[in-house]
Amino acid sequence: MATVNRKTVRPPNTRAVAAAVIGNALEWYDFTVFGFMTVVIAQLFFPSTSDYASILLTTATFGVAFVMRPVGGIVLGLYADRAGRKAALTLVIGLMTLGIFLLAIAPPYSAIGLGAPLIIVFARLLQGFSAGGEFGSSTALLIEAAPFSKRGFYGSFQMASQAAALLLGAVVGAAISRGMSPEALHSWGWRVPFILGLVIGPVGFYIRRNMMDTEAFLHAKKTARRATLGEVFREHSREVLCGLGSVIALTVTVYVLIGYLPTFAVKQLGLPFGQSFTALIVGNLLLTVLSPVAGAWSDRIGRKGLTLWSLLITLVIIYPLFAWLAAEPSMMRLIVVQALLSIALSGYYGPFGALIAELFPAHIRSTGLSLAYNIAVMLFGGFGQFIVTWLIRSTGSQLAPALYVMAGIALSLIAVACIPATRPADVDEARQLSR
């Protein structure tokens, strides 16, 4: 049996994990609280004689930020592959914090008229641009900071941090919605979650400012040619398409099953506003705990097979669960549905970061990841709430969200099945093979 050269085994890079996780958490916390406050924001910034029209305008504003994500992904992804993960991630968290600040201080339509929704739209565009560079750069950082045999485990913190941020947002939303009167919530309470989010920004900026770039990036910078968008499309088009397709299930499950759930529970099922938060807390707690377990498991049994089984199980159970919930809406049924879907999806969420990061070599990893992720998010996630709201209205069916999610999962099953069996080698793999 070959002996392991202990000099080549790196200790856990906790600073890199913290740097990746904190910005990712800030992005998803902001996404969560904006989605949870859709009903309130619709009334304050997009007043209309129709509740349906107000919510449609607000969900469209939520979605318009995602038009900027591919732009931010390309610009900031190339920047990360040229200047380094540290430089890109520091810039990203600064822009994120500015966007949250604008949301926190924006005066309502009754105070300044048309200027109010324009501030909201600008803040969302700014956040969309910065978020476009977050996933690719932070995922590349996590994978490159990981010991070769633990990439699945390290990469799982990408999704675990998202679930933890969604969990935090749900806890804050539940506390505010239950602890405040409707008058206080509409007057100033809706701003509290955004103000709390501002605390994360300076901490994340400090951590990222003082981190080191990864060895894989520094090695690629010395030995590989300069990253270009043309190279990504010319030499890695299959990988981009497979990555894009693999992201669709993540996008539709997060943005519809989680982000849209409070609005769906209130408007379609007639449940109290606060009850949906309880279900989200349970579901996201399960994802936070189970994603690292699934990521570590994928290091032992392989990522592709675990991902396919997880997606297939979710596809089979989602429609019966939604039909069961719609037949007799209650808080307990909502919690059961959210819990079962979270358990099923953990086998997909855990290996996800490593699965798609390993599609690309280190010198174009951030750009390739950003393209695949952000195009899918823009097409299937950003306007997912808008599409689902329209589908429910057009079809008159409360099961429209389930059908939309099922279509997205089916597309991801095909994409994951088509992922190439081989992947690019980098400095970590070369080190592993030389032992």
C-alpha positions as CSV (number, residue, x, y, z in Angstrom):
1,M,0.0,0.0,0.0
2,A,1.3,3.4,-1.0
3,T,2.3,5.7,1.9
4,V,1.0,9.3,2.0
5,N,3.5,12.1,2.0
6,R,2.2,14.2,4.8
7,K,4.0,17.3,3.5
8,T,1.6,17.3,0.6
9,V,-1.5,17.1,2.8
10,R,-2.8,20.6,3.6
11,P,-4.6,21.5,6.8
12,P,-8.2,22.6,6.5
13,N,-8.4,26.1,5.0
14,T,-10.9,27.6,7.4
15,R,-10.3,31.2,6.3
16,A,-11.1,30.3,2.7
17,V,-14.3,28.5,3.7
18,A,-15.3,31.5,5.9
19,A,-14.6,34.0,3.0
20,A,-16.7,32.0,0.6
21,V,-19.5,31.3,3.0
22,I,-20.1,34.8,4.4
23,G,-20.6,36.6,1.1
24,N,-22.8,33.7,-0.2
25,A,-24.8,33.9,2.9
26,L,-25.3,37.7,2.5
27,E,-26.5,37.3,-1.1
28,W,-29.0,34.6,-0.1
29,Y,-30.2,36.3,3.1
30,D,-31.0,39.4,1.0
31,F,-32.8,37.3,-1.6
32,T,-34.8,35.6,1.1
33,V,-36.0,38.7,3.0
34,F,-36.9,40.4,-0.3
35,G,-39.0,37.4,-1.3
36,F,-40.6,37.1,2.1
37,M,-41.5,40.8,2.1
38,T,-43.0,40.7,-1.4
39,V,-46.5,41.4,-0.1
40,V,-45.5,44.4,1.9
41,I,-43.1,45.8,-0.7
42,A,-45.8,45.5,-3.4
43,Q,-48.2,47.7,-1.4
44,L,-45.5,50.3,-0.4
45,F,-43.6,50.7,-3.7
46,F,-45.9,49.4,-6.4
47,P,-49.4,50.5,-5.4
48,S,-52.2,49.5,-7.7
49,T,-56.0,49.0,-7.6
50,S,-55.3,45.2,-8.0
51,D,-53.3,43.1,-5.5
52,Y,-52.5,40.8,-8.3
53,A,-51.0,43.6,-10.4
54,S,-48.9,44.9,-7.4
55,I,-47.5,41.5,-6.7
56,L,-46.8,40.9,-10.3
57,L,-44.8,44.2,-10.5
58,T,-42.9,43.3,-7.4
59,T,-42.0,39.8,-8.6
60,A,-40.9,41.3,-11.9
61,T,-38.7,43.8,-10.0
62,F,-37.3,40.8,-8.1
63,G,-36.7,39.1,-11.5
64,V,-35.1,42.1,-13.3
65,A,-32.1,41.9,-11.1
66,F,-31.4,38.5,-12.7
67,V,-31.0,40.1,-16.1
68,M,-27.8,41.6,-14.7
69,R,-26.5,38.4,-13.3
70,P,-25.0,37.0,-16.5
71,V,-23.4,40.5,-17.1
72,G,-21.9,40.4,-13.6
73,G,-21.0,36.8,-14.0
74,I,-18.9,37.5,-17.2
75,V,-17.3,40.7,-15.9
76,L,-16.5,39.5,-12.4
77,G,-15.8,35.9,-13.4
78,L,-13.1,37.0,-15.8
79,Y,-11.8,39.4,-13.2
80,A,-11.6,36.5,-10.7
81,D,-9.7,34.3,-13.2
82,R,-7.3,37.1,-14.0
83,A,-6.8,39.2,-10.8
84,G,-7.6,36.4,-8.3
85,R,-10.4,35.1,-6.2
86,K,-9.5,37.5,-3.4
87,A,-9.9,40.6,-5.5
88,A,-13.1,39.6,-7.1
89,L,-14.8,38.4,-3.9
90,T,-13.8,41.6,-2.0
91,L,-15.4,43.7,-4.7
92,V,-18.5,41.6,-4.8
93,I,-19.3,41.9,-1.2
94,G,-18.8,45.7,-1.3
95,L,-21.4,46.0,-4.1
96,M,-23.8,43.6,-2.3
97,T,-23.7,45.7,0.8
98,L,-24.4,48.9,-1.1
99,G,-27.5,47.3,-2.7
100,I,-28.9,46.2,0.7
101,F,-28.2,49.7,2.0
102,L,-30.3,51.3,-0.7
103,L,-33.2,48.8,0.0
104,A,-33.0,49.6,3.7
105,I,-33.3,53.4,3.3
106,A,-35.6,53.6,0.3
107,P,-38.6,55.9,0.9
108,P,-42.1,54.5,-0.1
109,Y,-44.1,55.6,-3.1
110,S,-46.3,57.8,-0.9
111,A,-43.3,59.9,0.0
112,I,-41.5,60.5,-3.4
113,G,-43.7,58.9,-6.0
114,L,-42.1,57.3,-9.0
115,G,-38.6,57.7,-7.5
116,A,-39.4,55.0,-4.9
117,P,-39.8,52.0,-7.3
118,L,-36.8,53.4,-9.3
119,I,-34.6,53.2,-6.2
120,I,-35.8,49.6,-5.6
121,V,-35.1,48.6,-9.2
122,F,-31.6,50.2,-9.2
123,A,-30.7,48.4,-5.9
124,R,-31.9,45.1,-7.4
125,L,-29.8,45.7,-10.6
126,L,-26.8,46.4,-8.5
127,Q,-27.3,43.3,-6.4
128,G,-27.9,41.3,-9.5
129,F,-24.5,42.4,-11.0
130,S,-22.6,41.6,-7.8
131,A,-24.4,38.3,-7.2
132,G,-23.5,37.3,-10.7
133,G,-19.8,37.1,-9.7
134,E,-20.4,35.6,-6.2
135,F,-21.2,32.0,-7.1
136,G,-18.5,31.3,-9.6
137,S,-15.7,33.0,-7.5
138,S,-16.8,31.6,-4.1
139,T,-17.3,28.0,-5.5
140,A,-13.9,28.1,-7.2
141,L,-12.4,29.2,-3.9
142,L,-14.0,26.4,-2.0
143,I,-13.0,23.7,-4.4
144,E,-9.5,25.0,-4.8
145,A,-9.0,25.4,-1.0
146,A,-10.1,21.8,-0.4
147,P,-7.9,18.7,-0.1
148,F,-8.4,16.7,-3.2
149,S,-10.3,13.9,-1.5
150,K,-12.7,16.3,0.3
151,R,-13.9,18.5,-2.6
152,G,-17.4,17.3,-2.2
153,F,-17.5,18.2,1.5
154,Y,-15.9,21.6,1.0
155,G,-18.1,22.4,-2.0
156,S,-21.2,21.5,0.0
157,F,-20.7,24.6,2.1
158,Q,-21.8,26.6,-0.9
159,M,-25.3,25.1,-0.6
160,A,-25.2,24.8,3.2
161,S,-24.5,28.5,3.5
162,Q,-27.4,29.2,1.2
163,A,-29.7,27.1,3.3
164,A,-28.3,28.7,6.5
165,A,-29.0,32.2,5.0
166,L,-32.5,31.2,4.0
167,L,-32.9,29.8,7.5
168,L,-31.8,33.1,9.1
169,G,-34.0,35.0,6.8
170,A,-37.0,32.8,7.7
171,V,-36.3,33.2,11.4
172,V,-36.0,37.0,11.1
173,G,-39.1,37.1,8.9
174,A,-41.1,35.0,11.3
175,A,-40.0,37.1,14.3
176,I,-41.0,40.3,12.6
177,S,-44.3,39.1,11.1
178,R,-45.4,37.6,14.4
179,G,-44.0,40.2,16.7
180,M,-45.3,43.3,15.0
181,S,-48.7,44.7,14.2
182,P,-49.6,45.0,10.5
183,E,-49.4,48.8,10.9
184,A,-45.8,48.6,12.3
185,L,-44.7,46.1,9.7
186,H,-45.9,48.4,6.9
187,S,-44.6,51.5,8.5
188,W,-41.0,50.5,9.4
189,G,-40.8,46.9,10.3
190,W,-40.1,45.6,6.8
191,R,-36.8,47.5,6.8
192,V,-35.4,45.6,9.9
193,P,-34.3,42.5,8.0
194,F,-32.3,44.6,5.5
195,I,-30.7,46.7,8.3
196,L,-29.7,43.4,10.0
197,G,-28.1,42.3,6.7
198,L,-25.9,45.3,6.7
199,V,-24.1,44.0,9.7
200,I,-22.7,41.0,7.6
201,G,-21.2,43.2,4.9
202,P,-18.3,44.8,6.8
203,V,-17.4,41.5,8.5
204,G,-17.3,39.7,5.1
205,F,-15.3,42.5,3.5
206,Y,-12.6,42.3,6.3
207,I,-12.4,38.5,6.0
208,R,-12.1,38.6,2.2
209,R,-9.6,41.5,2.2
210,N,-7.3,39.5,4.4
211,M,-7.5,36.0,2.7
212,M,-4.9,34.5,0.4
213,D,-5.5,33.3,-3.2
214,T,-5.6,29.6,-3.7
215,E,-2.6,27.6,-4.8
216,A,-4.6,26.2,-7.8
217,F,-5.2,29.7,-9.1
218,L,-1.6,30.9,-8.6
219,H,-0.4,27.8,-10.4
220,A,-2.8,28.3,-13.3
221,K,-1.8,32.0,-13.5
222,K,1.8,31.0,-14.0
223,T,1.3,28.0,-16.4
224,A,-2.0,28.7,-18.3
225,R,-2.9,31.3,-20.8
226,R,-4.9,34.4,-19.9
227,A,-8.6,33.6,-19.4
228,T,-10.9,34.8,-22.2
229,L,-14.6,34.4,-22.9
230,G,-13.9,33.1,-26.3
231,E,-11.9,30.2,-24.9
232,V,-14.8,29.2,-22.6
233,F,-17.3,29.0,-25.5
234,R,-14.8,27.6,-28.0
235,E,-13.2,24.8,-25.9
236,H,-15.7,24.2,-23.1
237,S,-19.2,24.7,-24.7
238,R,-20.3,21.2,-23.7
239,E,-19.2,21.8,-20.1
240,V,-21.1,25.2,-20.0
241,L,-24.2,23.5,-21.3
242,C,-24.0,20.6,-18.9
243,G,-23.4,23.0,-16.0
244,L,-26.2,25.3,-17.1
245,G,-28.6,22.4,-17.3
246,S,-27.5,21.1,-13.9
247,V,-28.2,24.4,-12.3
248,I,-31.9,24.5,-13.4
249,A,-33.1,22.2,-10.7
250,L,-31.3,24.2,-8.1
251,T,-32.8,27.4,-9.4
252,V,-36.4,26.3,-9.6
253,T,-36.4,24.5,-6.2
254,V,-34.8,27.5,-4.4
255,Y,-36.6,30.3,-6.1
256,V,-40.0,28.7,-6.3
257,L,-40.2,26.1,-3.5
258,I,-38.5,28.4,-1.0
259,G,-38.6,32.0,-2.2
260,Y,-42.1,31.9,-3.5
261,L,-43.6,29.8,-0.7
262,P,-44.7,32.6,1.7
263,T,-46.6,34.3,-1.1
264,F,-48.1,31.0,-2.3
265,A,-49.1,30.0,1.2
266,V,-50.9,33.4,1.8
267,K,-52.4,34.1,-1.6
268,Q,-53.2,30.6,-2.9
269,L,-53.7,28.4,0.2
270,G,-55.1,31.1,2.5
271,L,-52.7,30.3,5.4
272,P,-51.6,33.0,7.9
273,F,-48.5,34.9,6.8
274,G,-46.4,33.7,9.7
275,Q,-47.1,30.0,9.3
276,S,-45.1,29.7,6.0
277,F,-41.9,30.8,7.9
278,T,-42.2,27.8,10.3
279,A,-42.1,25.4,7.3
280,L,-39.2,27.3,5.8
281,I,-37.2,27.1,9.0
282,V,-37.7,23.3,9.2
283,G,-36.8,22.8,5.6
284,N,-33.7,25.0,5.5
285,L,-32.5,23.6,8.8
286,L,-32.6,20.1,7.2
287,L,-30.7,21.4,4.1
288,T,-28.1,23.1,6.2
289,V,-27.3,19.9,8.2
290,L,-27.7,17.4,5.4
291,S,-25.9,19.1,2.5
292,P,-22.4,18.6,4.1
293,V,-23.3,15.0,4.9
294,A,-24.3,14.4,1.2
295,G,-21.2,16.3,0.0
296,A,-18.9,14.1,2.1
297,W,-20.8,11.0,0.9
298,S,-20.2,12.1,-2.7
299,D,-16.4,12.0,-2.0
300,R,-16.8,8.3,-1.3
301,I,-19.4,7.1,-3.8
302,G,-19.2,9.7,-6.6
303,R,-21.1,12.8,-7.3
304,K,-23.0,12.0,-10.5
305,G,-24.9,9.0,-9.3
306,L,-25.9,10.5,-6.0
307,T,-27.1,13.6,-7.8
308,L,-29.2,11.7,-10.3
309,W,-30.9,9.6,-7.7
310,S,-31.7,12.7,-5.6
311,L,-33.2,14.5,-8.6
312,L,-35.2,11.4,-9.6
313,I,-36.7,11.0,-6.2
314,T,-37.7,14.6,-6.0
315,L,-39.3,14.5,-9.4
316,V,-41.4,11.5,-8.3
317,I,-42.7,12.9,-5.0
318,I,-43.2,16.6,-5.7
319,Y,-46.6,16.5,-7.5
320,P,-48.3,14.1,-5.0
321,L,-47.0,16.3,-2.1
322,F,-48.4,19.5,-3.6
323,A,-51.7,17.8,-4.4
324,W,-51.9,16.6,-0.8
325,L,-51.2,20.1,0.5
326,A,-53.7,21.8,-1.8
327,A,-56.4,19.3,-0.9
328,E,-56.4,20.4,2.7
329,P,-54.0,23.3,3.5
330,S,-52.6,23.4,7.0
331,M,-49.4,24.4,8.7
332,M,-48.6,20.8,9.6
333,R,-49.0,19.7,6.0
334,L,-46.9,22.6,4.8
335,I,-44.1,21.6,7.2
336,V,-44.2,18.0,6.1
337,V,-44.0,18.9,2.4
338,Q,-41.1,21.3,3.0
339,A,-39.3,18.7,5.1
340,L,-39.6,15.8,2.7
341,L,-38.5,17.9,-0.3
342,S,-35.5,19.2,1.6
343,I,-34.4,15.7,2.6
344,A,-34.8,14.5,-1.0
345,L,-32.9,17.5,-2.4
346,S,-30.0,17.3,0.0
347,G,-28.4,14.6,-2.1
348,Y,-28.4,17.0,-5.0
349,Y,-27.5,20.2,-3.1
350,G,-24.5,18.6,-1.3
351,P,-22.4,17.4,-4.3
352,F,-23.6,20.3,-6.5
353,G,-20.6,22.7,-6.0
354,A,-17.9,20.2,-6.6
355,L,-19.9,18.5,-9.5
356,I,-20.0,21.6,-11.7
357,A,-16.7,23.2,-10.5
358,E,-14.8,20.1,-11.7
359,L,-16.1,20.7,-15.2
360,F,-13.6,23.5,-15.7
361,P,-9.8,23.9,-15.4
362,A,-8.6,26.4,-12.8
363,H,-7.6,29.2,-15.1
364,I,-11.2,29.7,-16.4
365,R,-13.1,28.1,-13.5
366,S,-14.8,31.2,-12.2
367,T,-15.8,32.4,-15.7
368,G,-17.2,29.0,-16.7
369,L,-19.1,28.5,-13.4
370,S,-20.5,32.1,-13.6
371,L,-21.8,31.6,-17.1
372,A,-23.4,28.3,-16.5
373,Y,-24.9,29.4,-13.1
374,N,-26.1,32.8,-14.0
375,I,-27.7,32.1,-17.3
376,A,-29.8,29.3,-15.7
377,V,-30.7,31.5,-12.8
378,M,-31.8,34.3,-15.1
379,L,-33.9,32.1,-17.3
380,F,-35.5,29.8,-14.8
381,G,-35.2,31.4,-11.4
382,G,-35.3,35.2,-11.5
383,F,-38.6,35.3,-13.3
384,G,-39.8,32.0,-11.7
385,Q,-42.0,33.7,-9.3
386,F,-43.5,35.9,-12.0
387,I,-44.1,32.9,-14.2
388,V,-45.7,30.9,-11.4
389,T,-47.9,33.8,-10.4
390,W,-49.0,34.1,-14.0
391,L,-49.5,30.3,-14.5
392,I,-51.7,30.1,-11.4
393,R,-53.8,33.0,-12.6
394,S,-54.1,31.7,-16.2
395,T,-54.7,28.0,-15.4
396,G,-56.6,28.5,-12.2
397,S,-54.6,25.6,-10.7
398,Q,-52.8,25.7,-7.4
399,L,-50.5,23.0,-8.6
400,A,-48.8,25.2,-11.3
401,P,-45.7,25.7,-9.1
402,A,-45.2,21.9,-8.9
403,L,-45.4,21.5,-12.6
404,Y,-42.9,24.3,-13.2
405,V,-40.5,22.7,-10.8
406,M,-40.9,19.3,-12.3
407,A,-40.1,20.6,-15.7
408,G,-36.9,22.1,-14.4
409,I,-35.8,19.0,-12.5
410,A,-36.4,16.9,-15.7
411,L,-34.0,19.2,-17.6
412,S,-31.4,18.9,-14.9
413,L,-31.6,15.1,-14.9
414,I,-30.7,15.1,-18.6
415,A,-27.9,17.6,-18.1
416,V,-26.3,15.7,-15.2
417,A,-26.5,12.4,-17.2
418,C,-24.5,14.1,-20.0
419,I,-21.7,15.4,-17.8
420,P,-18.4,14.1,-19.2
421,A,-16.8,11.2,-17.4
422,T,-13.4,12.9,-17.4
423,R,-12.5,16.3,-15.9
424,P,-9.6,18.7,-16.2
425,A,-6.7,18.0,-14.0
426,D,-5.2,20.8,-11.8
427,V,-2.5,21.2,-9.2
428,D,-4.5,19.4,-6.5
429,E,-5.1,16.3,-8.7
430,A,-1.4,16.3,-9.8
431,R,-0.4,16.4,-6.2
432,Q,-2.7,13.5,-5.3
433,L,-1.5,11.3,-8.2
434,S,2.1,11.9,-7.3
435,R,1.8,10.4,-3.8
